[in-house]
Amino acid sequence: MMWTSTGNLTNVRDNAPFEFGVAMLPANKRRGAPTGGGNFYIFKDSTDEQKKASLEFVKWITAPEQAAKWSIATGYVAPIPQAWNTPAMKAYVKDFPPALVARDQLEYAVAELSTYENQRITKIFNEALEAAITGQSDPETALKTAQEKAEKILKNYR
């Protein structure tokens, strides 16, 4: 069993020397689905020409046809519903229904963690979670320590 990003789905499909399946993440009190991926930024200090070009690129790369191509090529979930209605995506999921699992799981998704020094804070949280799961620490202590470490980093932001 492996738990990995949907961005690895095409790689697994192309390289696994065995049959495999995919499933939604297990649920306890409610389902959830971590979301993430890349973001597009247009910087305020860019020239007007750069801003215009950046916006055109974002529009192009997120258009249904491009989003479908990206999803098929990588396994990442196409970010807009219209991508799932393109002929290419319809053919893809007909041939490879497991690609629908991640899309269907989005119904249970919530916004990803986003904060000042996000990568450092996420690393702290993940290390605490790992310590609690592996028994290196009890959950209360692991999370208390993580909170203390995060507070030190976030102090400058507040």
C-alpha positions, 0 to 999 in steps of 0.5 A: 500500500502506498499513500501518494499524491495524485500527481504520481498516478500516471507514473505508477500506471506507466511503471508498476509491473503489477495490477493496482487500484486506488481508493478514497482516503479512509474516514472516521467521523468524516471524510477529508482530502488533502489538496495542494499543488502549484499556484500561480502568482502575478507579482505587484512589482511586475511591469504592466506588460509582465502582468498582462503576459502572466495573466494570459499564461494563467488563462491558457494553462488553466483552460479546460483542454490544457487542464485535461492534458496536464491531468492525463499526463501527470495524474494530478486532478484537473482543477476545473470541472470543464476539463472533465467534459473534454473529449480527451478526458472522457476517453481517458477516464473511460480507459482508466476509471481510477482517475475519477477517484481523486476527482470524486474525493474533492467533494470532501476536500477543505482548503489547504493549510496556508500561513506565513512560513507555510513550508516550515510550519507544515514540516513541524506539524508533519514531524509531530504527527509522525512522532505520535503515529510511531510512538516516539511521543504521545499525541498531546506532547507532540502537538504541544511541542509543534505548537511551541515551535510554530509560535516561535516562527510565527512570532515575527509575522504577528 
